[in-house]
Amino acid sequence: MPTSRESLTCPIPPRALSRVEAARYCGVGTTLFDRAVADGILPKPFRLYGRVLWCRLAIDEALNMLRDAQQGAAEQAAADSWADWQ
């Protein structure tokens, strides 16, 4: 039986991530990750016995919502700018 994720012959993406893994998954360092969690931008962790873990799917959902909100704001700013120009 493999003892680590790296030794799996059929890689399965983990559903639960440690803090370091979650930060890496988001593409940021742990300090920025901690700040985004504290600010409510990213989800809070859950506990599995003694482990503190983040749900990868919840992170995906939070990042999608952030992206959509920023795209909506950018589109609105472009529309407002266009309206001001006319």
Beta strands, then each sheet from edge to edge (+ up, - down):
strand 1: 16-17
strand 2: 46-48
strand 3: 51-55
sheet 1: 1+ 3- 2+
end
